[in-house]
Amino acid sequence: MATGKDRQKQLAREHYERQMQRRLEREQKARRTAIIGSTMGVVIVVGGIVAAIAFMGGGDTPTDAAASPTATPQDTASAAESTGPKPYDAAAGTCDYAADKTGGQVKDVGMPPKKVKTKPATKTMTFETNRGDIVIELDNAKAPCTTNSLEHLAKKNYYDGSKCHRLGSDQFPMLQCGDPFAKADGKSQDGSGGPGYVMAEENLEGATYKRGVMAMAKTQAPGTTGSQFFLVFGDINLPPQYTPVGTITKGLDILDKVNKAGVVADAGDGTGAPKQSVEIKDVTFAGKS
C-alpha cells in the first residue's frame, strides 16, 4: 500500500514532468518568429506567428504571449528604447542594430551600416520567385532602419534560395518568409532562422495590416525585428506592433493563388507550409524620388 510519503513523491514527480513539458513547448515555440491568428482574433507570439512574426525575426504559447490590449505604439517604442535596440536617431541619421541573443539559427552576413538616409522617400524591392515577381514599394522615409536592413540582406544574397514557410488561412491571410533555413515541408521547425541581429520596430503609429501590406515579423518583445516578414493578402486585425515597411505593388495575384492551393498540414493555429511552394530566387533594389 502506498504511503503518504510515496504519494507526495508521485505528485512532486508529476508536477516536475508537467513543468518540463511546458518548458519544452515554450522553448520550441520561442525559436519561431511569429504572429498567431484565429477565427476569433489574433494574439502576438514570438521567430515571424505560433503560427508573428515571428510573422515575425524569432513563439510563446498564446497565453504567455498575449499582448496588453492597452499597449500603444508609444509604449512599444519606449520599451524598445530601454531594453533593446534604440529607434532611428534622426539627428545623427543612424540606426541601432544589436546582436540577436535568442539562440536561433544564424546566417551571418554581418551588420547593416548604421548610417542611413531617409531619401529617396521610397525604394522598390523586387522578390524574384519561382511563381513570378513580387514587388514592394518600401517606405524608406518612415522605416529607414528596416529598409536599410532589407537592402543589406539583399546585397548579401541572404534571401536567395529561401522558401516562404508559413501560409495563413482566409481568417489569417498572410504568407511569412525570410527564414534562410526554412524547408517549408510541413515537418521542419521553420521560423527559427535569422541574420544574427535585431532592430527596433518603426512606423507603428496608426499601423494597420490590410491587403497589400508587407510587415516585419518579430517576437513578443519589442526590439526583436529581424529578417522575417509577412505579406498580407487580406485584412488582419493585429495590434500596431509589427513594422509596416511597404506596400505590395505587384504579385498579390501570386499570393491569392498560393492561398487557394492551401497548406501541407495545419500547424494547429490555422497556418502551415504552403502546398504551392514559394522560393525566393533573387532580391533587387531600386530607389526613386
Order of alpha helices (4+ residues) and beta strands (2+ residues): alpha-beta-beta-alpha-alpha-beta-beta-beta-beta-alpha-beta-beta-beta-beta-beta-beta-beta-alpha-beta-beta
